[in-house]
Amino acid sequence: MSAENPTPEHRIALFQRKEVRRVLHANEWWFVITDVIAALTDSVNPSDYLKKLRKRYPSLSEAFQGGGQLVPPLGLRFETPGGPQPLQCWNTEGIFRLIQSTPSPKAFLEVA
């Protein structure tokens, strides 16, 4: 997949004018979790932000492990500057749970 010609299964979504990579997997959209965090928080290190968020909210951390009623995130392959890599992705329900746990005015604007 190239950035210029994404396949129908790989598309870029825009959230607050930031790119969020997504892929169609098992007939549902899965979104790159760190892209969503970056769009919501403007964090320069979304992976670290996510790690702290999971420590702050044990129920979110549990959801990442498949606890509760959510499907756990999956490592799905994306083209990156360093070549194809598995990136942690979550389906729409999981992303909504993530947005609910993210202390950001942008999260509240989008969910409301």
Contacts in CASP RR format, 6 or more apart in sequence:
PFRMAT RR
TARGET T0000
AUTHOR 0000-0000-0000
METHOD contacts of the structure
MODEL  1
MSAENPTPEHRIALFQRKEVRRVLHANEWWFVITDVIAALTDSVNPSDYL
KKLRKRYPSLSEAFQGGGQLVPPLGLRFETPGGPQPLQCWNTEGIFRLIQ
STPSPKAFLEVA
1 7 0 8 1.000
1 10 0 8 1.000
1 78 0 8 1.000
1 79 0 8 1.000
2 79 0 8 1.000
3 12 0 8 1.000
3 79 0 8 1.000
6 12 0 8 1.000
8 24 0 8 1.000
9 23 0 8 1.000
9 24 0 8 1.000
9 25 0 8 1.000
10 21 0 8 1.000
10 22 0 8 1.000
10 23 0 8 1.000
10 24 0 8 1.000
10 78 0 8 1.000
11 22 0 8 1.000
11 23 0 8 1.000
11 24 0 8 1.000
12 19 0 8 1.000
12 20 0 8 1.000
12 21 0 8 1.000
12 22 0 8 1.000
13 19 0 8 1.000
13 20 0 8 1.000
13 21 0 8 1.000
13 22 0 8 1.000
13 31 0 8 1.000
14 20 0 8 1.000
15 36 0 8 1.000
15 39 0 8 1.000
15 40 0 8 1.000
15 110 0 8 1.000
16 39 0 8 1.000
16 40 0 8 1.000
16 106 0 8 1.000
16 110 0 8 1.000
18 35 0 8 1.000
18 38 0 8 1.000
18 39 0 8 1.000
19 35 0 8 1.000
20 31 0 8 1.000
20 32 0 8 1.000
20 35 0 8 1.000
20 36 0 8 1.000
20 39 0 8 1.000
21 31 0 8 1.000
21 32 0 8 1.000
21 35 0 8 1.000
21 78 0 8 1.000
21 87 0 8 1.000
22 29 0 8 1.000
22 30 0 8 1.000
22 31 0 8 1.000
22 32 0 8 1.000
22 89 0 8 1.000
23 29 0 8 1.000
23 30 0 8 1.000
23 76 0 8 1.000
23 78 0 8 1.000
23 89 0 8 1.000
24 30 0 8 1.000
25 74 0 8 1.000
25 76 0 8 1.000
25 89 0 8 1.000
28 91 0 8 1.000
28 92 0 8 1.000
29 91 0 8 1.000
29 92 0 8 1.000
30 74 0 8 1.000
30 76 0 8 1.000
30 89 0 8 1.000
30 90 0 8 1.000
30 91 0 8 1.000
31 89 0 8 1.000
31 90 0 8 1.000
31 91 0 8 1.000
31 92 0 8 1.000
31 95 0 8 1.000
32 78 0 8 1.000
32 87 0 8 1.000
32 88 0 8 1.000
32 89 0 8 1.000
33 50 0 8 1.000
33 73 0 8 1.000
33 87 0 8 1.000
33 88 0 8 1.000
33 89 0 8 1.000
33 90 0 8 1.000
33 95 0 8 1.000
33 98 0 8 1.000
34 46 0 8 1.000
34 47 0 8 1.000
34 50 0 8 1.000
34 87 0 8 1.000
34 88 0 8 1.000
35 46 0 8 1.000
36 95 0 8 1.000
36 98 0 8 1.000
36 99 0 8 1.000
37 43 0 8 1.000
37 46 0 8 1.000
37 49 0 8 1.000
37 50 0 8 1.000
37 53 0 8 1.000
37 98 0 8 1.000
37 102 0 8 1.000
38 46 0 8 1.000
39 106 0 8 1.000
40 99 0 8 1.000
40 102 0 8 1.000
40 104 0 8 1.000
40 106 0 8 1.000
40 107 0 8 1.000
41 49 0 8 1.000
41 102 0 8 1.000
41 104 0 8 1.000
41 106 0 8 1.000
43 49 0 8 1.000
53 60 0 8 1.000
53 101 0 8 1.000
53 102 0 8 1.000
54 60 0 8 1.000
54 61 0 8 1.000
54 64 0 8 1.000
55 61 0 8 1.000
57 101 0 8 1.000
59 101 0 8 1.000
60 97 0 8 1.000
60 98 0 8 1.000
60 101 0 8 1.000
62 68 0 8 1.000
63 70 0 8 1.000
63 72 0 8 1.000
63 94 0 8 1.000
63 97 0 8 1.000
64 72 0 8 1.000
64 73 0 8 1.000
65 72 0 8 1.000
66 72 0 8 1.000
70 93 0 8 1.000
70 94 0 8 1.000
70 97 0 8 1.000
71 90 0 8 1.000
71 91 0 8 1.000
71 93 0 8 1.000
71 94 0 8 1.000
73 88 0 8 1.000
73 89 0 8 1.000
73 90 0 8 1.000
73 94 0 8 1.000
74 88 0 8 1.000
74 89 0 8 1.000
74 90 0 8 1.000
75 86 0 8 1.000
75 87 0 8 1.000
75 88 0 8 1.000
75 89 0 8 1.000
76 86 0 8 1.000
76 87 0 8 1.000
76 89 0 8 1.000
77 84 0 8 1.000
77 85 0 8 1.000
77 86 0 8 1.000
77 87 0 8 1.000
78 84 0 8 1.000
78 85 0 8 1.000
78 86 0 8 1.000
78 87 0 8 1.000
80 87 0 8 1.000
90 98 0 8 1.000
96 111 0 8 1.000
99 107 0 8 1.000
99 110 0 8 1.000
99 111 0 8 1.000
100 107 0 8 1.000
100 111 0 8 1.000
END
